[in-house]
Amino acid sequence: MRNWRHAAAEDEALRVTYALEALPAGSQPEWLKVAPAERLTEIEQKKADVKGVAAGIESVLRSQDSELISEYLRRMHTESEAAAYEWLQKQKK
């Protein structure tokens, strides 16, 4: 299950990745605060995080546990998507 935020984040990461990969080896543009390789690593980690969140949400919906789904959605609304996902991960343990 992909929502528009995840799709937008993936698209942005892909554009930035292409731009960073196109830089000459060893170059450090003024606008980039870290080395291109370091930034690429950060982007890959964020992409993995987004995929993990999407998988977590999908598992909640598949569970058809109305209490779990309600609490997850409440936390998303009142806290944040990240906080709701963190709570969900704790419930699975």
FENJO-V67233 format. One record per pair of residues at least 12 apart in sequence whose ideal C-beta (glycine too) atoms are under 8 Angstrom apart, sorted by sequence separation. I is the first residue (numbers start at 0). GAP is how many residues later the second one is. D is the distance in whole Angstrom. If there is no record, write none. Layout:
i=(I:I)
gap=(GAP:GAP)
d=(D:D)
This chain:
i=(19:59:71:74:22:20:56:71:19:70:71:19:20:19:67:15:16:19:67:16:15:52:56:59:52:55:12:52:55:12:51:55:58:12:8:9:8:9:8:5:5:5:1:0:0:0:0:4)
gap=(12:12:12:12:13:15:15:15:16:16:16:19:19:20:20:23:23:23:23:26:27:28:28:28:29:29:30:32:32:33:33:33:33:34:37:37:38:40:41:44:47:48:52:53:56:57:60:76)
d=(8:5:5:5:5:8:8:7:4:8:6:6:7:5:8:8:6:8:7:6:6:7:8:6:8:5:5:5:5:6:8:7:8:5:7:7:8:7:6:5:7:6:6:6:6:5:7:8)
